[in-house]
Amino acid sequence: MSRFVIKDFYVAGLLIGMIGGIIHNLLLLVLILLGIKTRTYWKDMADVFFNTPQVTYWSAQLFGVITSIIMAGYNGVVIAILIKLTGRDYLYVKSVSVSSGVGLFVFMVIYPALGLNFLQHLIVTNYVALFSFIFYGLVIGALLNQFTDFG
């Protein structure tokens, strides 16, 4: 019996990145349900596209979830390109460093360029963001390692 393998690095990165984005959002949801007061990636994405009070509407939050999953997909593509160019050695280090680097780039460059100041939140939000991007990178690395054949 053969296992499922994706040989196209772009499609693999996109699909695996989106799966990782869904898992990332579910992790944030679990943390919120556990009572941890933190901002979520989908709320931040909704804030990019909507103004108050629209950002609190369920339709805006849903849009934020969808766009956060799409952005995670493109982050997966960047990781897959790196793996394709440099090989599979240290796959987890590469996926964690790229996911964390892209996350920090978004928070430090993209958001301020859009006039959004998300870094000045509770300390717990910044730590949740840091560790959830590391978690996302580990998930992407594991899925790329298991279900791809390129690089």
DRENBALO-150259 format. One record per residue (C-alpha): residue in one letter; x negated, y negated, z negated. Coordinates in nm, 4 decimals, padded with zeros to 6 digits, always signed. Each point is the difference from the previous one (the first is absolute). Layout:
! residues N
[a [X Y Z]]
...
***
This chain:
! residues 151
[m [+00.0000 +00.0000 +00.0000]]
[s [-00.1485 -00.3326 +00.1047]]
[r [+00.0170 -00.3119 -00.2102]]
[f [+00.1395 -00.3337 +00.1178]]
[v [-00.2843 -00.2226 +00.1260]]
[i [+00.0117 -00.3475 +00.1548]]
[k [-00.2849 -00.0560 +00.2455]]
[d [+00.0806 -00.3588 +00.1033]]
[f [-00.1652 -00.2349 -00.2505]]
[y [+00.2363 -00.2925 +00.0611]]
[v [+00.3186 +00.2031 -00.0441]]
[a [-00.1514 +00.1806 -00.2976]]
[g [-00.0971 -00.3268 -00.1669]]
[l [+00.3397 -00.1554 +00.0655]]
[l [+00.2072 +00.2956 -00.1225]]
[i [-00.2222 +00.0854 -00.2952]]
[g [-00.0268 -00.3682 -00.0933]]
[m [+00.3792 -00.0306 +00.0016]]
[i [+00.0360 +00.3144 -00.2125]]
[g [-00.2572 -00.1475 -00.2362]]
[g [+00.1995 -00.3255 -00.0044]]
[i [+00.3156 +00.1864 -00.0984]]
[i [-00.1892 +00.1785 -00.2787]]
[h [-00.1559 -00.3326 -00.1066]]
[n [+00.3428 -00.1643 -00.0231]]
[l [+00.1361 +00.2983 -00.1940]]
[l [-00.2906 -00.0309 -00.2457]]
[l [+00.0845 -00.3664 -00.0544]]
[l [+00.3667 +00.0887 -00.0481]]
[v [-00.0922 +00.2617 -00.2621]]
[l [-00.2171 -00.2537 -00.1829]]
[i [+00.2891 -00.2478 -00.0045]]
[l [+00.2404 +00.2692 -00.1232]]
[l [-00.2508 +00.0758 -00.2774]]
[g [+00.0309 -00.3613 -00.1097]]
[i [-00.3264 -00.1403 +00.1351]]
[k [+00.0613 -00.3594 +00.0990]]
[t [-00.1744 -00.0432 +00.3330]]
[r [+00.0676 -00.1468 +00.3406]]
[t [+00.0486 +00.2389 +00.2859]]
[y [-00.1484 +00.0081 +00.3453]]
[w [+00.3468 +00.0041 +00.1554]]
[k [+00.0993 -00.3134 -00.1949]]
[d [-00.3165 -00.1717 +00.1179]]
[m [+00.0822 +00.0980 +00.3586]]
[a [+00.3552 -00.1303 -00.0429]]
[d [-00.1479 -00.3270 -00.1331]]
[v [-00.1992 -00.0330 +00.3227]]
[f [+00.3180 +00.0043 +00.2101]]
[f [+00.2738 -00.1437 -00.2243]]
[n [+00.0527 -00.3006 -00.2260]]
[t [+00.1634 -00.0093 -00.3416]]
[p [+00.2772 +00.1073 -00.0665]]
[q [+00.0079 +00.2245 +00.3096]]
[v [-00.3069 +00.1922 -00.1185]]
[t [+00.2081 +00.1518 -00.2815]]
[y [+00.2670 +00.1394 +00.2347]]
[w [-00.0049 +00.3761 +00.0528]]
[s [-00.0303 -00.0538 +00.3763]]
[a [-00.3149 -00.2094 -00.0479]]
[q [-00.1430 +00.2587 -00.2404]]
[l [+00.0725 +00.2754 +00.2541]]
[f [-00.1752 -00.2063 +00.2662]]
[g [-00.2939 -00.0331 -00.2399]]
[v [-00.0131 +00.3785 -00.0463]]
[i [+00.0075 +00.0591 +00.3764]]
[t [-00.2703 -00.2580 +00.0722]]
[s [-00.2183 +00.1277 -00.2856]]
[i [+00.0174 +00.3497 +00.1518]]
[i [-00.0856 -00.1384 +00.3440]]
[m [-00.2981 -00.1906 -00.1434]]
[a [-00.1131 +00.3169 -00.1789]]
[g [+00.0168 +00.1756 +00.3373]]
[y [-00.2338 -00.2532 +00.1552]]
[n [-00.2314 +00.0293 -00.2992]]
[g [-00.0034 +00.3742 +00.0719]]
[v [-00.0979 -00.0751 +00.3598]]
[v [-00.2953 -00.2103 -00.1196]]
[i [-00.1113 +00.2880 -00.2230]]
[a [+00.0412 +00.2493 +00.2861]]
[i [-00.2062 -00.2217 +00.2318]]
[l [-00.2759 -00.0135 -00.2601]]
[i [+00.0071 +00.3798 -00.0337]]
[k [-00.0039 +00.0378 +00.3798]]
[l [-00.3010 -00.2318 +00.0319]]
[t [-00.2052 +00.1186 -00.2978]]
[g [+00.1011 +00.3626 -00.0517]]
[r [+00.1732 +00.1869 -00.2805]]
[d [-00.2853 -00.0155 -00.2528]]
[y [+00.1093 -00.1833 -00.3170]]
[l [+00.3553 -00.0177 +00.1339]]
[y [+00.1481 -00.0885 -00.3401]]
[v [-00.2524 -00.2778 -00.0639]]
[k [+00.0780 -00.1462 +00.3413]]
[s [+00.3775 +00.0163 -00.0434]]
[v [-00.0043 -00.1457 -00.3532]]
[s [-00.2408 -00.2785 +00.0921]]
[v [+00.1971 -00.0991 +00.3115]]
[s [+00.3395 +00.0104 -00.1741]]
[s [-00.1304 -00.2005 -00.2954]]
[g [-00.1850 -00.2396 +00.2280]]
[v [+00.3036 -00.0602 +00.2195]]
[g [+00.2173 -00.0493 -00.3098]]
[l [-00.2397 -00.2538 -00.1485]]
[f [-00.0354 -00.1749 +00.3381]]
[v [+00.3784 -00.0348 +00.0222]]
[f [+00.0254 -00.1386 -00.3541]]
[m [-00.3017 -00.2316 +00.0273]]
[v [+00.0221 -00.1214 +00.3623]]
[i [+00.3295 +00.0748 +00.1733]]
[y [+00.2392 -00.0960 -00.2807]]
[p [-00.1717 -00.3350 -00.0731]]
[a [-00.0122 -00.0716 +00.3748]]
[l [+00.3781 +00.0436 +00.0021]]
[g [+00.0317 -00.2264 -00.3045]]
[l [+00.0810 +00.2883 -00.2345]]
[n [-00.1796 +00.0243 -00.3349]]
[f [+00.0346 +00.3563 -00.1211]]
[l [-00.3270 +00.0334 -00.1901]]
[q [+00.1173 -00.2095 -00.2933]]
[h [+00.2343 +00.2607 -00.1465]]
[l [-00.0164 +00.2057 -00.3127]]
[i [-00.3259 +00.1820 -00.0580]]
[v [+00.1868 +00.3298 +00.0220]]
[t [+00.1122 -00.0824 +00.3557]]
[n [-00.3583 -00.0428 +00.1159]]
[y [-00.1095 +00.3258 -00.1627]]
[v [+00.2999 +00.1867 +00.1419]]
[a [-00.0839 -00.1375 +00.3453]]
[l [-00.3653 +00.1023 -00.0319]]
[f [+00.0708 +00.3531 -00.1208]]
[s [+00.2929 +00.0545 +00.2350]]
[f [-00.2204 -00.0897 +00.2993]]
[i [-00.2572 +00.2502 -00.1282]]
[f [+00.2807 +00.2564 -00.0358]]
[y [+00.1208 -00.0797 +00.3535]]
[g [-00.3537 +00.0475 +00.1330]]
[l [-00.0318 +00.3378 -00.1710]]
[v [+00.3358 +00.1117 +00.1422]]
[i [-00.1006 -00.1114 +00.3501]]
[g [-00.3368 +00.1726 -00.0329]]
[a [+00.1625 +00.3250 -00.1130]]
[l [+00.2572 -00.0072 +00.2814]]
[l [-00.2611 -00.0866 +00.2641]]
[n [-00.2219 +00.2778 -00.1297]]
[q [+00.2826 +00.2558 +00.0038]]
[f [+00.1919 -00.0877 +00.3169]]
[t [-00.2429 -00.1504 +00.2508]]
[d [-00.2691 +00.1207 +00.2331]]
[f [-00.2073 -00.2957 +00.1208]]
[g [-00.3070 -00.1900 -00.1138]]
***
